[in-house]
């Protein structure tokens, strides 16, 4: 398992659902938590358009790390 397969039992237990686009996640989530290394693929991955997509009372937790 590479971590990307759906786990229906876990989704049901956690009352969670997978979304295909980060924009959809930002529109729906009460909390968004980022845990990524800084690299060319993740640099600026969470920009103004995603903040604008978030609910007004949503919380962003950013524990990402740079070089």
Secondary structure, DSSP 8 states (H G I E B T S, - for coil): --S-S--HHHHHHHT----SSHHHHHHH-SEEEE--B-STTTTT-S-HHHHHHS-TT-EEEE--B--
